[in-house]
Amino acid sequence: MMNDFDTIAVQLSQQSLRQQQQQLEEDYALVSHILEIYDQKTVAHHLRQVSGDWTRESLNRWFNRKSSPRTLTPAESEMLQNMLPPLPAHHGKYAFKFVDLFAGIGGIRSGFEAIGGQCVFTSEWNKHAVRTYKANWYCSPENHQFNQDIRDVTLSHRDDVSDEEAAAHIQATMPDHDVLLAGFPCQPFSLAGVSKKNALGRAHGFACETQGTLFFDVARIIDAKRPAIFVLENVKNLKSHDKGNTFRIIMETLDSLGYEVADAAIMGAGDPKIIDGKNFLPQHRERIVLVGFRRDLNLHKDFTLTKLRELYPQHRPTFGELLEPSVDSKYILTPTLWKYLYYYVKKHQAKGNGFGYGLVDPLNPASVARTLSARYYKDGAEILIDRGWDKSLGEADFDNADNQVRRPRRLTPRECARLMGFEAVQGNAFRIPVSDTQAYRQFGNSVVVPAFAAVAKLLESTIKLAVKKRTYNK
């Protein structure tokens, strides 16, 4: 017969087992979250730094519950927590809500979060970009949704869904927000597929001309959710794309949806909608920015992107200041690649073409790099760092051994992060959980972060006014 102590012992033992099991499930959930960002080898390496007995294989067995269950130590748990992005400075007291569409690695999000915005929805299809995004931007498990394919929200890929049904689905699926951000791809509307549904007539005029493009998805969301403000970003060539047809349809669509686009009437040289990253960092990178305001809220008066110049930094970092003091030799061009690029330029120069590499002098404070592209991983040709290559000696004897030691190198992914403004030399490091190839693609597809942070700053007072005029959650 059990006495009181035996009963207490059984109860305490059962309680301890429940607590251990609960802790174990929490540990599994934490590691699962981490593995959405980092590979097992990286995670095991950092666990080993604080524990000493983790390997990729042992982590894999533990995570898949093929080894003896063990809870993480407090140090291991804290190590993993530190691998997640920190909470935003305004966490718990956000000033407004925004969504981040075609988000890439969060270049546009950065500035809007910095002025107090809460990101409540992110859409990005590239799985590698998603890893980098999740490594650097806090996504609340309670107040944020992640979407991979925006068409799952807009239902634009389904011909059997009416405009009204699509709008209702968007309303039910996407959180309410004050600001919509979207860096949508540039696609020709004239080549967009026109379904039978179009031929039967649509509820909205924009559907006929834009269906089949990702801008159509953006337009559908704007139409359904009616955000007070949107910021759309694209390449400068959007204005001339398809002989101007693409841009014309976009502007007509936004107007028909009831939005005023800032500086819409200015189209020639000096168009303030064209923002060059070189005003913020030493890289020539022009992007078109369409800032739209709901006409019925009367927010657009006096807003113009011409005031952006007032937010240019007093001291723009020089190209040389962004470079790492020492880099791995793998970033130096091989003799074969350097010879190929060198003579490729000479061949096209002889034909009067402008093809070629961009050699940047890091010692010249006025140096401005060409536009970093998503193909940078292939050869780095558009931005090569001069390491003292003797041009005259190269012309006379390209294979000179002393000169070959000074072959140029490409940027490291970390230097790309700095050239795009994702991190400052003295600031917090931007986390890069992907391969060099993927990192180059991601930075090459992104925006100059401080340029869009300036747009956000310029919009800050208008966003505050928009929040006061909210038409949702009333």
C-alpha positions as a Markdown table, in Angstrom:
| # | Residue | x | y | z |
|---|---|---|---|---|
| 1 | Met | 0.0 | 0.0 | 0.0 |
| 2 | Met | 1.4 | 3.4 | -1.1 |
| 3 | Asn | 2.0 | 6.0 | 1.6 |
| 4 | Asp | 1.8 | 9.7 | 1.1 |
| 5 | Phe | 5.5 | 10.0 | 0.0 |
| 6 | Asp | 5.0 | 7.3 | -2.6 |
| 7 | Thr | 2.1 | 9.2 | -4.1 |
| 8 | Ile | 4.0 | 12.4 | -4.1 |
| 9 | Ala | 6.9 | 10.7 | -5.8 |
| 10 | Val | 4.7 | 9.2 | -8.6 |
| 11 | Gln | 3.1 | 12.6 | -9.2 |
| 12 | Leu | 6.4 | 14.4 | -9.3 |
| 13 | Ser | 7.8 | 11.8 | -11.7 |
| 14 | Gln | 4.9 | 12.1 | -14.0 |
| 15 | Gln | 5.1 | 15.8 | -13.9 |
| 16 | Ser | 8.8 | 15.7 | -14.7 |
| 17 | Leu | 8.2 | 13.4 | -17.7 |
| 18 | Arg | 5.5 | 15.8 | -19.0 |
| 19 | Gln | 7.8 | 18.8 | -18.6 |
| 20 | Gln | 10.7 | 16.9 | -20.3 |
| 21 | Gln | 8.4 | 16.0 | -23.2 |
| 22 | Gln | 7.1 | 19.5 | -23.5 |
| 23 | Gln | 10.6 | 20.9 | -23.5 |
| 24 | Leu | 11.7 | 18.3 | -26.1 |
| 25 | Glu | 8.8 | 19.3 | -28.4 |
| 26 | Glu | 9.7 | 22.9 | -28.0 |
| 27 | Asp | 13.3 | 22.1 | -28.9 |
| 28 | Tyr | 12.3 | 20.2 | -32.0 |
| 29 | Ala | 10.1 | 23.2 | -33.0 |
| 30 | Leu | 13.0 | 25.6 | -32.5 |
| 31 | Val | 15.4 | 23.4 | -34.6 |
| 32 | Ser | 12.8 | 23.0 | -37.3 |
| 33 | His | 12.5 | 26.8 | -37.5 |
| 34 | Ile | 16.3 | 27.2 | -37.7 |
| 35 | Leu | 16.5 | 24.5 | -40.5 |
| 36 | Glu | 14.1 | 26.6 | -42.6 |
| 37 | Ile | 17.0 | 29.0 | -42.8 |
| 38 | Tyr | 20.3 | 27.1 | -42.3 |
| 39 | Asp | 21.5 | 23.7 | -43.4 |
| 40 | Gln | 22.2 | 21.0 | -40.9 |
| 41 | Lys | 26.0 | 21.3 | -41.2 |
| 42 | Thr | 25.9 | 25.0 | -40.2 |
| 43 | Val | 23.5 | 24.4 | -37.3 |
| 44 | Ala | 25.6 | 21.5 | -36.0 |
| 45 | His | 28.7 | 23.7 | -36.3 |
| 46 | His | 27.2 | 26.4 | -34.1 |
| 47 | Leu | 25.8 | 23.9 | -31.6 |
| 48 | Arg | 29.3 | 22.4 | -31.4 |
| 49 | Gln | 30.7 | 25.7 | -30.5 |
| 50 | Val | 28.8 | 25.7 | -27.2 |
| 51 | Ser | 28.4 | 21.9 | -26.6 |
| 52 | Gly | 31.1 | 20.1 | -28.4 |
| 53 | Asp | 29.4 | 16.8 | -29.5 |
| 54 | Trp | 27.2 | 17.8 | -32.4 |
| 55 | Thr | 27.8 | 16.7 | -36.0 |
| 56 | Arg | 25.6 | 17.0 | -39.1 |
| 57 | Glu | 24.8 | 13.3 | -38.8 |
| 58 | Ser | 24.0 | 13.4 | -35.1 |
| 59 | Leu | 21.8 | 16.4 | -35.6 |
| 60 | Asn | 20.0 | 14.7 | -38.4 |
| 61 | Arg | 19.4 | 11.6 | -36.3 |
| 62 | Trp | 18.2 | 13.6 | -33.3 |
| 63 | Phe | 15.9 | 15.8 | -35.4 |
| 64 | Asn | 14.3 | 12.8 | -37.1 |
| 65 | Arg | 13.9 | 11.1 | -33.7 |
| 66 | Lys | 16.2 | 8.2 | -34.7 |
| 67 | Ser | 18.4 | 8.6 | -31.6 |
| 68 | Ser | 17.8 | 8.8 | -27.9 |
| 69 | Pro | 15.8 | 11.9 | -27.1 |
| 70 | Arg | 17.6 | 14.6 | -25.3 |
| 71 | Thr | 16.6 | 18.2 | -24.5 |
| 72 | Leu | 18.8 | 21.1 | -25.6 |
| 73 | Thr | 21.0 | 22.6 | -22.9 |
| 74 | Pro | 20.3 | 26.3 | -22.0 |
| 75 | Ala | 23.4 | 27.3 | -23.9 |
| 76 | Glu | 22.4 | 25.3 | -27.0 |
| 77 | Ser | 18.9 | 26.8 | -27.0 |
| 78 | Glu | 20.3 | 30.3 | -26.6 |
| 79 | Met | 22.7 | 29.7 | -29.5 |
| 80 | Leu | 19.9 | 28.7 | -31.7 |
| 81 | Gln | 17.7 | 31.7 | -30.6 |
| 82 | Asn | 20.6 | 34.0 | -31.6 |
| 83 | Met | 20.5 | 32.5 | -35.1 |
| 84 | Leu | 17.0 | 33.9 | -35.6 |
| 85 | Pro | 16.5 | 37.6 | -36.5 |
| 86 | Pro | 16.1 | 40.0 | -33.7 |
| 87 | Leu | 12.8 | 41.7 | -32.9 |
| 88 | Pro | 12.3 | 45.1 | -34.7 |
| 89 | Ala | 13.0 | 48.2 | -32.7 |
| 90 | His | 9.3 | 49.1 | -32.7 |
| 91 | His | 8.1 | 45.6 | -31.8 |
| 92 | Gly | 4.9 | 45.9 | -29.7 |
| 93 | Lys | 4.3 | 49.5 | -30.7 |
| 94 | Tyr | 4.0 | 49.4 | -34.5 |
| 95 | Ala | 2.8 | 52.5 | -36.2 |
| 96 | Phe | 1.2 | 50.9 | -39.3 |
| 97 | Lys | 0.9 | 47.6 | -41.2 |
| 98 | Phe | 2.4 | 46.7 | -44.6 |
| 99 | Val | 2.7 | 43.8 | -46.9 |
| 100 | Asp | 5.8 | 42.8 | -48.8 |
| 101 | Leu | 5.1 | 41.3 | -52.3 |
| 102 | Phe | 7.8 | 39.8 | -54.6 |
| 103 | Ala | 9.9 | 40.5 | -51.5 |
| 104 | Gly | 13.2 | 39.0 | -52.6 |
| 105 | Ile | 15.5 | 39.3 | -49.5 |
| 106 | Gly | 13.7 | 42.3 | -48.0 |
| 107 | Gly | 15.4 | 45.3 | -49.5 |
| 108 | Ile | 12.2 | 47.4 | -49.7 |
| 109 | Arg | 10.9 | 46.1 | -46.3 |
| 110 | Ser | 13.9 | 47.4 | -44.4 |
| 111 | Gly | 13.1 | 51.1 | -44.7 |
| 112 | Phe | 9.4 | 50.7 | -43.9 |
| 113 | Glu | 10.2 | 48.6 | -40.8 |
| 114 | Ala | 12.7 | 51.2 | -39.7 |
| 115 | Ile | 10.0 | 53.9 | -39.5 |
| 116 | Gly | 7.8 | 51.7 | -37.4 |
| 117 | Gly | 5.9 | 49.5 | -39.8 |
| 118 | Gln | 4.8 | 45.9 | -39.0 |
| 119 | Cys | 5.1 | 43.4 | -41.9 |
| 120 | Val | 2.0 | 41.2 | -41.8 |
| 121 | Phe | 2.4 | 39.4 | -45.1 |
| 122 | Thr | 5.3 | 38.4 | -47.3 |
| 123 | Ser | 5.2 | 36.7 | -50.7 |
| 124 | Glu | 8.4 | 35.3 | -52.3 |
| 125 | Trp | 8.6 | 32.3 | -54.6 |
| 126 | Asn | 12.4 | 31.7 | -54.6 |
| 127 | Lys | 13.2 | 29.2 | -51.8 |
| 128 | His | 16.8 | 30.4 | -51.5 |
| 129 | Ala | 15.7 | 34.1 | -51.2 |
| 130 | Val | 13.1 | 33.0 | -48.5 |
| 131 | Arg | 16.0 | 31.5 | -46.5 |
| 132 | Thr | 17.9 | 34.8 | -46.5 |
| 133 | Tyr | 14.7 | 36.8 | -45.8 |
| 134 | Lys | 13.9 | 34.6 | -42.8 |
| 135 | Ala | 17.5 | 34.9 | -41.5 |
| 136 | Asn | 17.2 | 38.7 | -41.4 |
| 137 | Trp | 13.6 | 39.7 | -40.9 |
| 138 | Tyr | 11.4 | 38.9 | -37.9 |
| 139 | Cys | 8.2 | 37.2 | -39.0 |
| 140 | Ser | 5.8 | 37.0 | -36.1 |
| 141 | Pro | 4.2 | 33.5 | -35.8 |
| 142 | Glu | 1.0 | 35.1 | -34.7 |
| 143 | Asn | 0.8 | 38.2 | -36.9 |
| 144 | His | 2.6 | 37.4 | -40.1 |
| 145 | Gln | 1.9 | 35.1 | -43.0 |
| 146 | Phe | 4.4 | 33.8 | -45.5 |
| 147 | Asn | 3.2 | 33.0 | -49.1 |
| 148 | Gln | 5.3 | 31.4 | -51.8 |
| 149 | Asp | 3.0 | 31.8 | -54.9 |
| 150 | Ile | 0.9 | 35.0 | -55.0 |
| 151 | Arg | -1.5 | 33.3 | -57.4 |
| 152 | Asp | -2.6 | 31.1 | -54.5 |
| 153 | Val | -4.0 | 34.4 | -53.0 |
| 154 | Thr | -5.3 | 36.1 | -56.2 |
| 155 | Leu | -6.4 | 32.8 | -57.9 |
| 156 | Ser | -5.3 | 34.4 | -61.2 |
| 157 | His | -4.2 | 31.0 | -62.5 |
| 158 | Arg | -7.8 | 29.7 | -62.4 |
| 159 | Asp | -10.1 | 30.6 | -65.2 |
| 160 | Asp | -13.1 | 29.2 | -63.4 |
| 161 | Val | -13.0 | 31.9 | -60.7 |
| 162 | Ser | -14.9 | 35.1 | -61.2 |
| 163 | Asp | -13.5 | 38.5 | -60.2 |
| 164 | Glu | -15.9 | 38.7 | -57.3 |
| 165 | Glu | -14.8 | 35.3 | -56.0 |
| 166 | Ala | -11.2 | 36.2 | -56.4 |
| 167 | Ala | -11.7 | 39.5 | -54.5 |
| 168 | Ala | -13.5 | 37.6 | -51.7 |
| 169 | His | -10.6 | 35.1 | -51.5 |
| 170 | Ile | -8.1 | 37.9 | -51.3 |
| 171 | Gln | -10.0 | 39.6 | -48.5 |
| 172 | Ala | -10.2 | 36.3 | -46.5 |
| 173 | Thr | -6.6 | 35.3 | -47.2 |
| 174 | Met | -4.5 | 38.5 | -46.9 |
| 175 | Pro | -4.3 | 40.6 | -43.8 |
| 176 | Asp | -5.5 | 44.2 | -43.8 |
| 177 | His | -2.7 | 46.7 | -44.3 |
| 178 | Asp | -2.0 | 50.4 | -44.8 |
| 179 | Val | 0.9 | 50.2 | -47.2 |
| 180 | Leu | 1.6 | 47.7 | -50.0 |
| 181 | Leu | 5.1 | 47.1 | -51.2 |
| 182 | Ala | 5.8 | 45.2 | -54.5 |
| 183 | Gly | 8.9 | 44.8 | -56.7 |
| 184 | Phe | 7.0 | 43.0 | -59.4 |
| 185 | Pro | 8.7 | 41.5 | -62.5 |
| 186 | Cys | 8.6 | 43.4 | -65.8 |
| 187 | Gln | 6.4 | 41.5 | -68.3 |
| 188 | Pro | 4.9 | 42.6 | -71.7 |
| 189 | Phe | 1.1 | 42.8 | -71.6 |
| 190 | Ser | 0.8 | 42.5 | -75.3 |
| 191 | Leu | 2.1 | 38.9 | -75.0 |
| 192 | Ala | 0.1 | 38.0 | -72.0 |
| 193 | Gly | -2.2 | 35.0 | -72.4 |
| 194 | Val | -5.9 | 36.0 | -72.9 |
| 195 | Ser | -8.2 | 33.3 | -71.6 |
| 196 | Lys | -11.7 | 32.5 | -72.7 |
| 197 | Lys | -12.8 | 34.3 | -69.5 |
| 198 | Asn | -11.4 | 37.6 | -70.9 |
| 199 | Ala | -13.4 | 37.2 | -74.2 |
| 200 | Leu | -16.6 | 36.8 | -72.2 |
| 201 | Gly | -16.1 | 40.2 | -70.5 |
| 202 | Arg | -14.6 | 41.1 | -67.1 |
| 203 | Ala | -15.9 | 43.2 | -64.2 |
| 204 | His | -12.8 | 45.4 | -64.4 |
| 205 | Gly | -11.1 | 46.9 | -67.5 |
| 206 | Phe | -7.6 | 46.2 | -66.2 |
| 207 | Ala | -8.2 | 42.5 | -66.2 |
| 208 | Cys | -8.4 | 42.3 | -70.0 |
| 209 | Glu | -5.1 | 43.9 | -70.7 |
| 210 | Thr | -3.0 | 42.7 | -67.7 |
| 211 | Gln | -4.2 | 39.1 | -67.1 |
| 212 | Gly | -1.3 | 36.6 | -67.4 |
| 213 | Thr | 1.2 | 39.0 | -65.8 |
| 214 | Leu | 2.2 | 39.3 | -62.2 |
| 215 | Phe | 1.2 | 43.0 | -62.3 |
| 216 | Phe | -2.3 | 41.7 | -62.7 |
| 217 | Asp | -1.9 | 40.0 | -59.3 |
| 218 | Val | -0.8 | 43.2 | -57.8 |
| 219 | Ala | -3.7 | 45.1 | -59.3 |
| 220 | Arg | -6.2 | 42.5 | -58.0 |
| 221 | Ile | -4.8 | 42.8 | -54.5 |
| 222 | Ile | -4.9 | 46.6 | -54.6 |
| 223 | Asp | -8.5 | 46.5 | -55.9 |
| 224 | Ala | -9.6 | 44.0 | -53.2 |
| 225 | Lys | -7.7 | 45.3 | -50.2 |
| 226 | Arg | -7.7 | 49.1 | -51.0 |
| 227 | Pro | -4.5 | 50.0 | -49.2 |
| 228 | Ala | -4.0 | 53.7 | -48.5 |
| 229 | Ile | -0.6 | 53.7 | -50.1 |
| 230 | Phe | 1.4 | 51.5 | -52.4 |
| 231 | Val | 5.1 | 51.6 | -53.4 |
| 232 | Leu | 5.8 | 49.7 | -56.6 |
| 233 | Glu | 9.4 | 49.1 | -57.8 |
| 234 | Asn | 10.8 | 48.0 | -61.2 |
| 235 | Val | 13.7 | 48.5 | -63.5 |
| 236 | Lys | 14.1 | 51.9 | -65.2 |
| 237 | Asn | 13.4 | 50.3 | -68.6 |
| 238 | Leu | 9.8 | 49.7 | -67.6 |
| 239 | Lys | 9.1 | 53.1 | -69.1 |
| 240 | Ser | 10.3 | 52.1 | -72.5 |
| 241 | His | 9.4 | 48.4 | -72.3 |
| 242 | Asp | 7.4 | 47.1 | -75.2 |
| 243 | Lys | 7.6 | 50.5 | -76.9 |
| 244 | Gly | 6.0 | 52.2 | -73.8 |
| 245 | Asn | 3.0 | 50.0 | -73.9 |
| 246 | Thr | 3.7 | 48.2 | -70.6 |
| 247 | Phe | 4.1 | 51.4 | -68.6 |
| 248 | Arg | 1.1 | 53.0 | -70.2 |
| 249 | Ile | -1.2 | 50.1 | -69.2 |
| 250 | Ile | 0.2 | 50.1 | -65.7 |
| 251 | Met | -0.4 | 53.8 | -65.2 |
| 252 | Glu | -3.9 | 53.6 | -66.7 |
| 253 | Thr | -4.7 | 50.6 | -64.5 |
| 254 | Leu | -3.6 | 52.3 | -61.3 |
| 255 | Asp | -5.6 | 55.4 | -62.2 |
| 256 | Ser | -8.7 | 53.2 | -62.9 |
| 257 | Leu | -8.3 | 51.6 | -59.5 |
| 258 | Gly | -8.7 | 55.1 | -57.9 |
| 259 | Tyr | -5.1 | 55.9 | -57.1 |
| 260 | Glu | -3.0 | 59.0 | -57.7 |
| 261 | Val | 0.6 | 58.2 | -58.6 |
| 262 | Ala | 3.2 | 60.7 | -57.4 |
| 263 | Asp | 4.8 | 62.8 | -60.2 |
| 264 | Ala | 2.8 | 60.8 | -62.8 |
| 265 | Ala | 2.8 | 63.7 | -65.2 |
| 266 | Ile | 6.6 | 64.0 | -65.3 |
| 267 | Met | 8.0 | 61.7 | -68.0 |
| 268 | Gly | 11.1 | 63.1 | -69.6 |
| 269 | Ala | 14.6 | 63.7 | -68.4 |
| 270 | Gly | 14.8 | 64.4 | -64.7 |
| 271 | Asp | 11.8 | 62.2 | -63.9 |
| 272 | Pro | 11.8 | 62.0 | -60.1 |
| 273 | Lys | 10.2 | 58.5 | -60.3 |
| 274 | Ile | 13.6 | 57.3 | -61.5 |
| 275 | Ile | 15.9 | 56.9 | -58.5 |
| 276 | Asp | 19.6 | 56.2 | -58.9 |
| 277 | Gly | 21.3 | 54.3 | -56.1 |
| 278 | Lys | 24.5 | 56.2 | -56.7 |
| 279 | Asn | 23.1 | 59.1 | -54.7 |
| 280 | Phe | 23.3 | 56.8 | -51.6 |
| 281 | Leu | 26.1 | 54.3 | -52.4 |
| 282 | Pro | 28.8 | 54.1 | -55.0 |
| 283 | Gln | 26.8 | 52.0 | -57.5 |
| 284 | His | 24.9 | 53.3 | -60.6 |
| 285 | Arg | 21.6 | 51.5 | -60.2 |
| 286 | Glu | 18.4 | 53.2 | -61.6 |
| 287 | Arg | 15.0 | 52.0 | -60.6 |
| 288 | Ile | 11.5 | 53.4 | -61.2 |
| 289 | Val | 9.4 | 53.9 | -58.1 |
| 290 | Leu | 5.6 | 54.4 | -58.3 |
| 291 | Val | 4.2 | 55.8 | -55.1 |
| 292 | Gly | 0.4 | 55.7 | -55.2 |
| 293 | Phe | -2.3 | 57.1 | -52.9 |
| 294 | Arg | -5.9 | 56.3 | -52.6 |
| 295 | Arg | -7.7 | 59.2 | -54.2 |
| 296 | Asp | -10.7 | 59.2 | -51.9 |
| 297 | Leu | -8.5 | 59.6 | -48.8 |
| 298 | Asn | -6.9 | 62.8 | -50.2 |
| 299 | Leu | -3.4 | 61.9 | -49.1 |
| 300 | His | -1.5 | 62.7 | -52.2 |
| 301 | Lys | -1.4 | 66.5 | -52.1 |
| 302 | Asp | 2.1 | 68.0 | -52.0 |
| 303 | Phe | 3.9 | 64.7 | -52.1 |
| 304 | Thr | 6.6 | 64.5 | -54.6 |
| 305 | Leu | 9.7 | 62.3 | -55.0 |
| 306 | Thr | 11.7 | 65.5 | -56.0 |
| 307 | Lys | 12.1 | 66.0 | -52.3 |
| 308 | Leu | 14.1 | 62.8 | -52.1 |
| 309 | Arg | 17.3 | 64.7 | -52.7 |
| 310 | Glu | 16.9 | 66.3 | -49.3 |
| 311 | Leu | 17.5 | 62.9 | -47.8 |
| 312 | Tyr | 20.7 | 62.1 | -49.7 |
| 313 | Pro | 23.5 | 61.3 | -47.2 |
| 314 | Gln | 26.0 | 64.0 | -46.5 |
| 315 | His | 28.8 | 61.5 | -46.8 |
| 316 | Arg | 28.3 | 58.7 | -49.3 |
| 317 | Pro | 30.6 | 55.8 | -48.5 |
| 318 | Thr | 33.4 | 55.4 | -51.0 |
| 319 | Phe | 33.7 | 52.1 | -52.9 |
| 320 | Gly | 37.0 | 51.3 | -51.2 |
| 321 | Glu | 35.4 | 51.8 | -47.7 |
| 322 | Leu | 33.0 | 49.0 | -48.5 |
| 323 | Leu | 35.6 | 46.4 | -49.2 |
| 324 | Glu | 36.8 | 43.7 | -46.7 |
| 325 | Pro | 40.4 | 44.1 | -45.6 |
| 326 | Ser | 41.3 | 40.5 | -46.8 |
| 327 | Val | 39.4 | 38.0 | -48.9 |
| 328 | Asp | 39.8 | 34.4 | -50.0 |
| 329 | Ser | 41.9 | 33.9 | -53.1 |
| 330 | Lys | 38.9 | 32.2 | -54.8 |
| 331 | Tyr | 37.5 | 35.7 | -55.5 |
| 332 | Ile | 40.5 | 36.6 | -57.7 |
| 333 | Leu | 39.9 | 35.9 | -61.4 |
| 334 | Thr | 41.7 | 32.9 | -62.7 |
| 335 | Pro | 44.3 | 33.7 | -65.4 |
| 336 | Thr | 42.0 | 32.0 | -68.0 |
| 337 | Leu | 38.9 | 34.0 | -67.1 |
| 338 | Trp | 40.8 | 37.3 | -66.9 |
| 339 | Lys | 42.4 | 36.7 | -70.3 |
| 340 | Tyr | 39.0 | 35.8 | -71.8 |
| 341 | Leu | 37.4 | 39.0 | -70.5 |
| 342 | Tyr | 40.3 | 41.1 | -71.4 |
| 343 | Tyr | 40.4 | 40.0 | -75.1 |
| 344 | Tyr | 36.6 | 39.9 | -75.2 |
| 345 | Val | 36.5 | 43.6 | -74.6 |
| 346 | Lys | 39.2 | 44.3 | -77.1 |
| 347 | Lys | 37.3 | 42.3 | -79.8 |
| 348 | His | 34.1 | 44.3 | -79.2 |
| 349 | Gln | 35.9 | 47.6 | -78.9 |
| 350 | Ala | 37.3 | 47.0 | -82.4 |
| 351 | Lys | 33.7 | 46.5 | -83.6 |
| 352 | Gly | 32.5 | 49.6 | -81.9 |
| 353 | Asn | 30.4 | 47.8 | -79.3 |
| 354 | Gly | 30.2 | 48.7 | -75.7 |
| 355 | Phe | 30.5 | 45.2 | -74.2 |
| 356 | Gly | 33.0 | 44.6 | -71.5 |
| 357 | Tyr | 34.0 | 44.4 | -67.9 |
| 358 | Gly | 33.9 | 47.2 | -65.4 |
| 359 | Leu | 37.2 | 47.7 | -63.6 |
| 360 | Val | 36.8 | 49.8 | -60.4 |
| 361 | Asp | 39.6 | 51.6 | -58.7 |
| 362 | Pro | 39.1 | 51.2 | -54.9 |
| 363 | Leu | 41.6 | 53.9 | -54.2 |
| 364 | Asn | 39.7 | 56.5 | -56.1 |
| 365 | Pro | 37.0 | 58.1 | -53.7 |
| 366 | Ala | 34.9 | 59.1 | -56.7 |
| 367 | Ser | 34.7 | 55.5 | -58.1 |
| 368 | Val | 31.1 | 54.4 | -58.9 |
| 369 | Ala | 30.5 | 50.8 | -59.8 |
| 370 | Arg | 28.2 | 49.6 | -62.6 |
| 371 | Thr | 24.9 | 48.0 | -61.8 |
| 372 | Leu | 25.3 | 44.7 | -59.9 |
| 373 | Ser | 23.3 | 42.1 | -61.8 |
| 374 | Ala | 21.8 | 38.7 | -61.0 |
| 375 | Arg | 24.4 | 37.1 | -63.4 |
| 376 | Tyr | 27.3 | 38.4 | -61.3 |
| 377 | Tyr | 28.0 | 34.9 | -60.1 |
| 378 | Lys | 29.1 | 33.8 | -63.6 |
| 379 | Asp | 32.2 | 36.0 | -64.0 |
| 380 | Gly | 31.8 | 39.2 | -62.0 |
| 381 | Ala | 32.5 | 41.2 | -65.2 |
| 382 | Glu | 30.4 | 44.2 | -64.5 |
| 383 | Ile | 32.2 | 45.0 | -61.2 |
| 384 | Leu | 35.8 | 43.9 | -61.0 |
| 385 | Ile | 38.1 | 45.3 | -58.3 |
| 386 | Asp | 41.4 | 46.7 | -59.6 |
| 387 | Arg | 44.3 | 45.1 | -57.6 |
| 388 | Gly | 47.0 | 47.2 | -59.2 |
| 389 | Trp | 46.9 | 45.7 | -62.8 |
| 390 | Asp | 49.4 | 47.6 | -65.0 |
| 391 | Lys | 47.4 | 48.4 | -68.1 |
| 392 | Ser | 50.3 | 49.4 | -70.3 |
| 393 | Leu | 52.2 | 46.3 | -69.3 |
| 394 | Gly | 49.1 | 44.3 | -69.9 |
| 395 | Glu | 48.9 | 45.7 | -73.5 |
| 396 | Ala | 52.6 | 44.9 | -74.1 |
| 397 | Asp | 52.8 | 41.5 | -72.4 |
| 398 | Phe | 49.5 | 40.2 | -71.0 |
| 399 | Asp | 51.1 | 37.1 | -69.5 |
| 400 | Asn | 53.8 | 39.0 | -67.6 |
| 401 | Ala | 54.1 | 37.0 | -64.3 |
| 402 | Asp | 54.5 | 40.1 | -62.0 |
| 403 | Asn | 51.4 | 41.7 | -63.5 |
| 404 | Gln | 49.4 | 38.5 | -63.3 |
| 405 | Val | 49.8 | 38.5 | -59.6 |
| 406 | Arg | 47.7 | 41.7 | -59.7 |
| 407 | Arg | 44.7 | 40.2 | -61.5 |
| 408 | Pro | 41.4 | 41.8 | -60.5 |
| 409 | Arg | 38.9 | 40.1 | -58.3 |
| 410 | Arg | 35.2 | 40.1 | -57.9 |
| 411 | Leu | 33.2 | 41.3 | -55.0 |
| 412 | Thr | 32.6 | 38.9 | -52.1 |
| 413 | Pro | 28.9 | 38.4 | -51.1 |
| 414 | Arg | 29.6 | 40.4 | -48.0 |
| 415 | Glu | 30.8 | 43.3 | -50.1 |
| 416 | Cys | 27.7 | 43.0 | -52.3 |
| 417 | Ala | 25.6 | 43.3 | -49.2 |
| 418 | Arg | 27.4 | 46.5 | -48.4 |
| 419 | Leu | 27.2 | 47.9 | -52.0 |
| 420 | Met | 23.4 | 47.3 | -51.9 |
| 421 | Gly | 23.1 | 48.8 | -48.4 |
| 422 | Phe | 22.0 | 45.7 | -46.5 |
| 423 | Glu | 24.7 | 46.4 | -44.0 |
| 424 | Ala | 27.1 | 49.1 | -43.1 |
| 425 | Val | 30.8 | 48.4 | -42.5 |
| 426 | Gln | 30.5 | 49.2 | -38.8 |
| 427 | Gly | 26.9 | 48.0 | -38.4 |
| 428 | Asn | 25.3 | 44.6 | -37.8 |
| 429 | Ala | 26.2 | 42.0 | -40.3 |
| 430 | Phe | 23.6 | 40.9 | -42.8 |
| 431 | Arg | 23.1 | 37.2 | -42.5 |
| 432 | Ile | 23.9 | 35.2 | -45.7 |
| 433 | Pro | 22.8 | 31.6 | -45.1 |
| 434 | Val | 23.1 | 30.6 | -48.8 |
| 435 | Ser | 25.9 | 29.7 | -51.2 |
| 436 | Asp | 27.9 | 32.4 | -53.0 |
| 437 | Thr | 26.0 | 31.7 | -56.2 |
| 438 | Gln | 22.6 | 32.2 | -54.6 |
| 439 | Ala | 23.8 | 35.3 | -52.7 |
| 440 | Tyr | 25.1 | 37.0 | -55.9 |
| 441 | Arg | 21.7 | 36.3 | -57.5 |
| 442 | Gln | 19.8 | 37.7 | -54.6 |
| 443 | Phe | 21.8 | 40.9 | -54.2 |
| 444 | Gly | 21.8 | 41.4 | -58.0 |
| 445 | Asn | 18.0 | 41.2 | -58.0 |
| 446 | Ser | 17.5 | 43.5 | -55.1 |
| 447 | Val | 17.3 | 47.3 | -54.5 |
| 448 | Val | 19.7 | 49.8 | -53.0 |
| 449 | Val | 18.3 | 49.7 | -49.5 |
| 450 | Pro | 19.0 | 53.3 | -48.3 |
| 451 | Ala | 17.3 | 54.6 | -51.4 |
| 452 | Phe | 14.0 | 52.9 | -50.5 |
| 453 | Ala | 14.6 | 53.8 | -46.8 |
| 454 | Ala | 14.6 | 57.4 | -48.0 |
| 455 | Val | 11.3 | 56.8 | -49.8 |
| 456 | Ala | 9.9 | 55.4 | -46.6 |
| 457 | Lys | 11.1 | 58.4 | -44.6 |
| 458 | Leu | 9.6 | 60.7 | -47.1 |
| 459 | Leu | 6.3 | 58.9 | -46.8 |
| 460 | Glu | 6.3 | 58.7 | -43.0 |
| 461 | Ser | 4.1 | 61.7 | -42.2 |
| 462 | Thr | 1.6 | 60.7 | -44.9 |
| 463 | Ile | 1.4 | 57.1 | -43.6 |
| 464 | Lys | 0.6 | 58.5 | -40.1 |
| 465 | Leu | -2.2 | 60.5 | -41.7 |
| 466 | Ala | -3.4 | 57.3 | -43.6 |
| 467 | Val | -3.6 | 55.4 | -40.3 |
| 468 | Lys | -5.9 | 58.1 | -38.9 |
| 469 | Lys | -8.1 | 57.6 | -42.0 |
| 470 | Arg | -8.1 | 53.8 | -41.8 |
| 471 | Thr | -11.2 | 52.2 | -43.5 |
| 472 | Tyr | -10.6 | 48.8 | -41.9 |
| 473 | Asn | -10.8 | 47.6 | -38.3 |
| 474 | Lys | -13.3 | 50.3 | -37.4 |
